[in-house]
């Protein structure tokens, strides 16, 4: 179950990052509210996952999901550039996440 919490926390990190961008510096109340709710839920689920997962594993996977997810949303939804270097960087992050999962005792 901690891995489920962790993955959902990572997805919520992508949600709050996207809506933070949409809030335009917290000037749009709806997007700002979604940002704060998703942020709170993400941190809460991360803390549940950390009850049994090592700190380094949990935090690395959480930030990695957020980083790669935000990159994907930026490219697919916001029209940001998907240059070969950015795609390679995201691939390296995913590789690191796989290794972190494989090395975790839980």
Order of alpha helices (4+ residues) and beta strands (2+ residues): alpha-alpha-alpha-alpha
